[in-house]
Amino acid sequence: MAQRTRPLVLTWLALLALLALSAGSAWMPLGWMNTAIGLAVAAVKALLVAIVFMRLRARHPLMRLTALAGLVTLALLFALSGADYATRSEEPAPWQQPSTVSPSAGSS
């Protein structure tokens, strides 16, 4: 295996193993741990893709700062969405009885 393709193939195999782990944990009745395992596996997958396939380790510091700014923006959006969901009161919508329509003349 060529020296340039070795890290790519190893990362691909690691991503496949993580895929099997997340699929396997989805079929197990682990309760709240399914969510925790899924989020941890997703974070590791994203980190592997960012470091190896996007080559952020060898990039200019400005490129790494840009990737970090994207992650901070995503975290802020999640935090604001969670705060909005947590502070909403649950009020049922007012129910209105549907009006009945009488059949028109000539309809069968």
N, C-alpha and C positions, 0 to 999 in steps of 0.2 A: 504494500500500500504506500502510495506516495506520501511524503511528509506533509504536503499541503492538504490532502484530503483526509488524513487520519483524524484530526479534531472534528471535522464535519461528520464523519461516519460515527464516531464515538458519541457525539452530541445527538445525532439522530437515533442511535440505539438507546441512549438515556431517555430521550423524549418518548420513544415507544414503550419503554419500561414504565415511565410515569403515566402514560396513557392506560396501560394495563392496570396499574395501581388504582387510578381514579375510576376506571370501569369496574374493577373488582370491588372497590369500596362502595360503589353505588348499589351493588346487589346484596350487600351485607346489611342486616338490620342493626346499625350502630347508633341510631338516634341522632343526637346533635353532633356526634363526632363525624358523620358523613359530610356535613358542611365544613367543619374544620379541616378535615383531610382534603376535601376538594379545593378549598382555598389555598392550603399550603402547597398542594401539587401544582395548582395554577401559577402560584408565585414562583415556584422553582422553574417551571417551564418558561415563563416570561423572562426570568433571569438568564436561563441558558440561551434563549433566542437572542436576547439583547447582547450578551457577551460574545457568543460565538458567531452567530449568523450576521448580526449587525456590526460586529467587530468594534464594539464600543471601547474595549480595553486599549486598543491601539489607535483610537481616533484622537483628534485634536480635543483639548479640554473644552472648547466652546461647543463641540458636538455633544459631549457628555453632559454639559450644562443644559443644552436644549432638551435632551432626553429626560433629564431630571425635572425640568420645568413642565414637561408633558405629564410626568407622573404626579407631580404636585398638583397640577390642575385637575387631573382625574380624581385624586384623593379629595380635593376641595369639592368637586361636584358630588361625589359620593357622600361626603359629610353633610353638605347642604340638603341633599335629597333625604338623607336619613333624619336630619333635624326637622324637615318639613313633615315627613311621615309621622314622626314621634309626637309632634305638637298639634296634629289635627284632631278635632273632636269628631266623633262618629254620630252624625245626625241623619236619621233616615229621611229620604226624600218624601215629600207629601204625596200621598196616593190619590189619584183621581180615577174614579170609576169610568171605564170607557163607555162612551155613549152608544146606544144601540141604533142601528140604522134599519129602518123598515124597508122591506124589499119594494123595489119600484114596480110599477105596473108593467106587465109584459115580460118579466124575467121568469125564467123557468127554474 
